[in-house]
Each structure stands twice: as structure tokens, then as C-alpha cells.
Amino acid sequence: MNTGARHGVLKAFLYNPWLMPPKGRKSPSDNGHAAASRAKVSSAIGPKLRQAREHKNMSVRGLARYVGVSPSLVSQIERGRVMPSVGTLYSIANELGLVVDDLFTGAQPRSKSRDRSDMAVADVVNPVLKSGQRKVIKLADGVRWERLTPTPDQDVEFLIVVYDVGAESCAKDALIRHGGKEYAYMLRGRLGIKIGFEEFELGPGDSIAFDAQMPHRLWTVGREQAEAVWVVLNRHGDNRKRPVTP
């Protein structure tokens, strides 16, 4: 292939609207190993979401309408071709009645109503989780969740949350809201958080607690990766009544 042809192919790739990051966001990492890892994790999430959707006899179009995204995006997430953002993953999990813990690599999907006796037995048998044994979810825009419990817990999500430089939980005009309470303790870096109309900045040693029903959004501040211990207590779907669709 001559130089002109190579430049033409490169230009077509760079300006493909399906491959370009949303306006205002940073491009994904060029690290090949990281990209492969993210794709693997996303592929693991997709089938679990599809299984839960089909179990509820819900169509892709119906789920997309309730979550507020396009059917194409839902389909690509289920097929492992696209990594969901934090906000999108929460919205889909809430709509399908899933415990987010169960979406971690290696976990089997379950509903929130499943009996907890098997989890309680597992906790007694092996309550310790070694650092190298954590289940991980890598999401869009450089966000990573590491589960700190040895087994899923339907009442509490106990996590290490890592935001890469430029990462955000959702777009500026699409804040997240869900039931429950959130608590966090910053380990390193700086994290911005908007709750309702107020904005805050957390640094190492800072902590925060808030009602997750309030619309909220997180993003990295500065040129350093942000890491925090995060707890979500009794997360559940948005309590607001859904408008009747004509």
C-alpha cells in the first residue's frame, strides 16, 4: 500500500463517527493490553445483561426506552462491543433488578430477591479476600471497580473505585440517580463530585456521604489517577414514578 493510500485509510479511521469519543471527552488509551482487558470484561458483562433482560421478557427497544439510551447501544453492550459508562450500567442494572456485584467477572447473575443463605455460608467459610483475588469491572472512559467482598452482597456494594485521568461517571448533562446511600474515602488523587446543584472536590483523606437519590456525577480532577474506597448501601432503582407511555 502506497503512502497516499495509507493516509486515506488512517483518515477514514480517525474520522469515523462511531469510533470517535463523545465531544469533550478524552480518547481511550492506546495501550493494547489495557484495551484487550477492557474488551474481555465488557464481553463478560454483556451476556449477563442479556440473560437478565430476556428473563424479564423485555425487548432491547423496551429496555433502551426505559434507560434513556438507543437500542443500538444496548445491543452493542450485550454483545460486548461497547463498554457501558457508570451511569448506563447503573441504569440498566436498576431496570433489570440486578445486583451490580453480580456483574463482576466470574460472578453468576442473580436477582435481588434471591435467598442470601448461600452467600452467608460462603462468607463464613472464607471471609477473607486477598488483594489478587478481587473481581473487577472495567467500564467506559477509564473507570474501574474492584469488589472488596469475597461474595456478592445484595445490601452493600463495597468497592475500590479508580478513575483514570479525564474519566467521568457520566456526561455533564446526564447525572445518575438511584436509591440508597453512598459513602466514600479518598485514597489518592482528586475527585470532583456534583450532587444536585452543588459541586465538591475530594482529596486524599477526605470522605463523603450522600443520598444517592440525588442526581450525582463524578470526574477526575487534575493529572493524577483518583482512587477511593466506595460503599453503596441498599442500592435500588429510581423511586420516581415512570410516566405512562401512550
C-alpha positions as CSV (number, residue, x, y, z in Angstrom):
1,M,0.0,0.0,0.0
2,N,1.5,3.4,-1.0
3,T,1.8,6.3,1.3
4,G,-1.3,8.1,-0.1
5,A,-3.5,5.1,0.4
6,R,-2.2,4.5,4.0
7,H,-3.0,8.1,4.8
8,G,-6.5,7.7,3.3
9,V,-7.2,4.7,5.5
10,L,-5.9,6.4,8.6
11,K,-8.0,9.5,7.9
12,A,-11.2,7.3,7.5
13,F,-10.5,5.6,10.8
14,L,-9.8,8.7,12.7
15,Y,-12.9,10.5,11.5
16,N,-15.3,7.5,11.8
17,P,-18.1,8.9,14.0
18,W,-18.7,5.5,15.5
19,L,-15.1,5.3,16.7
20,M,-14.6,8.9,17.9
21,P,-15.1,9.6,21.6
22,P,-18.0,11.9,22.5
23,K,-17.2,15.6,22.2
24,G,-15.4,16.9,25.3
25,R,-14.1,13.6,26.4
26,K,-10.6,12.2,26.2
27,S,-9.7,9.5,23.7
28,P,-9.3,5.9,25.1
29,S,-5.9,4.7,26.0
30,D,-3.7,3.4,23.1
31,N,-2.3,0.7,25.4
32,G,-3.1,-2.6,23.5
33,H,-3.1,-4.8,26.6
34,A,-5.4,-2.5,28.5
35,A,-7.8,-2.3,25.6
36,A,-7.9,-6.1,25.3
37,S,-8.5,-6.4,29.0
38,R,-11.4,-3.9,28.9
39,A,-12.9,-5.7,25.9
40,K,-12.7,-9.0,27.8
41,V,-14.5,-7.6,30.8
42,S,-17.1,-5.9,28.7
43,S,-17.8,-9.2,26.9
44,A,-18.4,-10.8,30.3
45,I,-20.9,-8.2,31.3
46,G,-22.9,-8.3,28.1
47,P,-24.3,-11.9,28.3
48,K,-25.3,-11.4,31.9
49,L,-27.3,-8.3,31.0
50,R,-28.9,-10.0,28.0
51,Q,-29.8,-13.0,30.1
52,A,-31.5,-10.8,32.7
53,R,-33.4,-8.8,30.1
54,E,-34.7,-12.0,28.4
55,H,-35.7,-13.4,31.8
56,K,-37.9,-10.3,32.3
57,N,-39.3,-10.8,28.7
58,M,-38.2,-7.3,27.8
59,S,-37.1,-6.3,24.3
60,V,-33.9,-4.4,23.5
61,R,-36.0,-1.5,22.4
62,G,-38.1,-1.5,25.6
63,L,-35.0,-1.6,27.8
64,A,-33.4,1.2,25.8
65,R,-36.6,3.3,26.2
66,Y,-36.7,2.9,30.0
67,V,-32.9,3.5,30.4
68,G,-32.9,6.5,28.0
69,V,-30.3,5.2,25.5
70,S,-30.6,3.9,21.9
71,P,-31.5,0.3,21.2
72,S,-28.2,0.1,19.2
73,L,-26.2,0.9,22.3
74,V,-28.0,-1.7,24.4
75,S,-27.4,-4.3,21.7
76,Q,-23.7,-3.4,21.4
77,I,-23.2,-3.6,25.2
78,E,-24.9,-7.0,25.3
79,R,-22.6,-8.3,22.5
80,G,-19.5,-7.0,24.3
81,R,-18.7,-4.5,21.6
82,V,-19.1,-1.4,23.7
83,M,-18.3,-0.8,27.4
84,P,-21.1,1.0,29.3
85,S,-20.4,4.1,31.4
86,V,-21.0,4.0,35.1
87,G,-24.3,5.8,34.6
88,T,-25.5,3.5,31.9
89,L,-24.6,0.3,33.8
90,Y,-26.4,1.5,36.9
91,S,-29.5,2.4,34.9
92,I,-29.6,-1.0,33.1
93,A,-29.0,-2.9,36.3
94,N,-31.7,-1.0,38.1
95,E,-34.2,-1.6,35.3
96,L,-33.4,-5.3,35.3
97,G,-33.4,-5.7,39.0
98,L,-29.8,-6.8,39.1
99,V,-27.3,-6.7,41.9
100,V,-24.3,-4.8,40.4
101,D,-22.0,-7.1,42.4
102,D,-23.1,-10.0,40.2
103,L,-21.8,-8.3,37.0
104,F,-18.2,-8.6,38.2
105,T,-16.0,-11.1,36.2
106,G,-16.7,-14.6,37.3
107,A,-19.9,-14.0,39.2
108,Q,-23.2,-15.6,38.2
109,P,-26.2,-13.3,37.6
110,R,-28.9,-13.3,40.2
111,S,-31.9,-11.1,41.1
112,K,-32.2,-9.0,44.2
113,S,-34.9,-11.3,45.6
114,R,-32.6,-14.4,45.6
115,D,-32.2,-16.0,49.1
116,R,-28.9,-15.0,50.8
117,S,-28.3,-18.3,52.7
118,D,-25.7,-19.4,50.1
119,M,-23.8,-16.1,50.3
120,A,-23.9,-16.3,54.1
121,V,-22.4,-19.8,54.1
122,A,-19.6,-18.6,51.7
123,D,-18.8,-15.6,54.0
124,V,-18.4,-18.0,57.0
125,V,-16.3,-20.5,55.1
126,N,-13.9,-17.9,53.6
127,P,-14.5,-14.3,54.8
128,V,-11.0,-13.1,53.7
129,L,-10.4,-11.7,50.2
130,K,-6.8,-11.4,49.1
131,S,-5.8,-8.4,47.0
132,G,-5.0,-10.6,44.0
133,Q,-8.5,-12.3,44.1
134,R,-10.7,-9.2,43.6
135,K,-13.4,-9.3,40.9
136,V,-13.1,-6.4,38.6
137,I,-15.3,-4.4,36.2
138,K,-13.6,-2.0,33.7
139,L,-16.1,0.5,32.3
140,A,-16.0,3.2,29.7
141,D,-13.9,6.3,30.0
142,G,-11.3,4.7,32.2
143,V,-13.4,3.8,35.3
144,R,-12.6,0.6,37.2
145,W,-14.4,-1.1,40.1
146,E,-12.8,-3.7,42.3
147,R,-15.1,-5.7,44.6
148,L,-13.9,-5.9,48.2
149,T,-16.3,-8.6,49.4
150,P,-15.5,-12.3,48.8
151,T,-19.1,-12.9,47.6
152,P,-21.8,-10.7,46.2
153,D,-23.9,-8.9,48.8
154,Q,-27.4,-7.7,47.9
155,D,-27.4,-5.0,50.6
156,V,-24.0,-3.4,50.2
157,E,-21.6,-2.7,47.4
158,F,-18.1,-2.4,48.9
159,L,-15.6,-1.3,46.3
160,I,-12.2,0.2,45.3
161,V,-13.1,2.7,42.6
162,V,-10.4,4.0,40.3
163,Y,-10.9,6.9,37.8
164,D,-8.2,7.4,35.2
165,V,-7.1,11.0,34.2
166,G,-10.1,12.5,32.3
167,A,-12.5,9.8,33.4
168,E,-16.1,10.6,34.4
169,S,-19.1,8.6,35.6
170,C,-21.5,10.1,33.1
171,A,-21.8,13.1,30.8
172,K,-22.2,16.6,32.3
173,D,-25.9,16.7,31.3
174,A,-26.8,13.2,32.3
175,L,-26.4,12.8,36.1
176,I,-27.0,9.4,37.8
177,R,-29.7,8.8,40.5
178,H,-30.8,5.7,42.2
179,G,-31.9,4.6,45.7
180,G,-29.7,4.0,48.6
181,K,-26.8,5.9,50.3
182,E,-23.2,6.3,49.1
183,Y,-20.1,6.7,51.2
184,A,-16.5,7.2,50.0
185,Y,-13.0,7.7,51.4
186,M,-10.3,9.1,49.1
187,L,-7.0,7.2,48.9
188,R,-5.1,9.2,46.3
189,G,-5.7,11.7,43.6
190,R,-8.6,14.1,43.4
191,L,-12.2,13.5,42.5
192,G,-14.9,16.0,41.7
193,I,-18.5,15.2,42.6
194,K,-21.7,17.1,41.7
195,I,-24.7,16.4,43.9
196,G,-27.8,18.2,42.8
197,F,-26.7,21.7,42.1
198,E,-23.6,21.6,44.4
199,E,-20.1,20.7,43.4
200,F,-17.4,19.3,45.7
201,E,-13.7,18.3,45.4
202,L,-12.2,15.4,47.3
203,G,-8.5,14.8,48.0
204,P,-6.6,12.1,49.9
205,G,-8.1,11.5,53.4
206,D,-11.4,13.3,52.5
207,S,-14.7,11.4,52.8
208,I,-18.2,12.0,51.7
209,A,-21.7,10.6,52.4
210,F,-24.8,11.4,50.4
211,D,-28.3,10.2,49.4
212,A,-27.9,8.5,46.0
213,Q,-31.4,9.5,45.0
214,M,-30.0,13.0,44.5
215,P,-28.7,13.3,40.9
216,H,-24.9,13.0,41.0
217,R,-21.8,12.8,38.8
218,L,-18.1,12.0,39.4
219,W,-15.0,13.0,37.5
220,T,-11.2,13.1,37.9
221,V,-9.6,16.4,38.9
222,G,-6.1,17.1,37.7
223,R,-3.5,15.0,36.0
224,E,-3.4,12.1,38.5
225,Q,-5.5,8.9,38.7
226,A,-8.0,9.0,41.5
227,E,-8.7,6.1,43.8
228,A,-11.2,5.7,46.6
229,V,-12.9,3.2,48.9
230,W,-16.6,3.3,47.9
231,V,-19.7,1.9,49.7
232,V,-23.2,1.9,48.2
233,L,-25.8,0.8,50.8
234,N,-29.1,-0.6,49.8
235,R,-28.9,0.5,46.2
236,H,-32.1,0.1,44.2
237,G,-33.8,1.7,41.3
238,D,-35.0,5.2,40.9
239,N,-38.0,5.7,43.1
240,R,-39.6,8.3,40.8
241,K,-42.8,7.2,39.0
242,R,-42.2,6.5,35.4
243,P,-44.5,8.5,33.1
244,V,-47.2,6.5,31.3
245,T,-46.2,5.8,27.7
246,P,-49.1,6.5,25.3
